[in-house]
Amino acid sequence: MPVFEYKCRDCGHQFEYLVLHSSPRPECPTCQKQDLEQLISLCGMSSEATRKASLSVAHARVAALRTEKERQEHASAHQHFEDHPNA
């Protein structure tokens, strides 16, 4: 499914538009004009290597969030017991 980038010649708004066989002619979402310039955009590529790299980054991000949550819970437990001594 191709996604094209456009710039409205009337108001200057830039936007992306998903083009399907059934899609109407694109128009500016801001001013509803159809005087548009199609912009050159980078293509998206995916391979087994890029998918594995993206998955590794996502796993690392989740692990970092989990570690931070555990540290916060640990600190909270220490604060709780320091505020309420058993003596």
C-alpha positions as a printed Julia matrix, in Angstrom:
87×3 Matrix{Float64}:
   0.0     0.0    0.0
   1.71    3.17  -1.14
   1.74    6.19   1.12
   2.48    9.42  -0.71
   3.5    12.76   0.78
   1.87   15.92  -0.5
   2.17   19.66   0.04
  -0.8    21.93  -0.56
   0.08   24.77  -2.93
  -2.63   26.97  -1.4
  -1.98   26.75   2.35
   1.41   24.97   2.49
   0.2    22.1    4.7
   2.21   18.88   4.29
   0.52   15.51   4.82
   0.66   11.82   3.95
  -2.04   10.04   1.99
  -2.62    6.29   1.67
  -3.44    5.49  -1.94
  -5.66    2.49  -2.66
  -7.48    1.55  -5.85
 -10.7     2.86  -4.32
  -9.16    6.05  -2.89
 -10.59    9.37  -4.05
  -8.25   12.01  -5.39
  -6.22   13.42  -2.47
  -7.13   16.77  -1.01
  -5.59   18.93   1.68
  -7.01   18.04   5.12
  -6.63   21.67   6.19
  -8.25   23.61   3.34
  -9.8    20.78   1.25
  -8.13   22.04  -1.96
  -6.77   19.58  -4.51
  -3.93   21.76  -5.84
  -1.21   19.54  -4.41
   2.47   18.94  -5.03
   3.59   15.34  -4.59
   6.82   15.3   -2.58
   9.71   12.92  -2.96
   9.96   10.75   0.13
  12.21    7.98   1.34
  11.03    4.47   0.78
  10.65    2.06   3.65
  12.61   -1.14   3.49
  12.5    -4.21   5.63
  14.69   -7.26   5.73
  15.33  -10.08   8.16
  18.3    -8.13   9.56
  16.31   -4.91  10.09
  13.44   -6.85  11.72
  15.87   -8.56  14.11
  17.55   -5.24  14.91
  14.18   -3.58  15.59
  13.14   -6.5   17.79
  16.4    -6.29  19.75
  15.89   -2.57  20.34
  12.31   -3.19  21.49
  13.43   -5.94  23.89
  16.12   -3.68  25.33
  13.62   -0.86  25.81
  11.17   -3.15  27.62
  13.95   -4.57  29.81
  15.06   -1.04  30.75
  11.48   -0.1   31.69
  11.12   -3.28  33.75
  14.38   -2.58  35.57
  13.35    1.0   36.32
   9.96   -0.17  37.65
  11.67   -2.71  39.92
  14.05   -0.03  41.25
  11.15    2.3   41.99
   9.22   -0.43  43.8
  12.34   -1.33  45.82
  12.91    2.3   46.79
   9.24    2.67  47.7
   9.43   -0.38  49.98
  12.5     1.04  51.73
  10.79    4.38  52.25
   7.69    2.66  53.59
   9.56    0.64  56.2
  11.8     3.55  57.2
   8.73    5.69  57.85
   7.07    2.98  59.99
   9.62    1.38  62.32
   8.55   -1.76  64.22
  10.01   -0.64  67.59
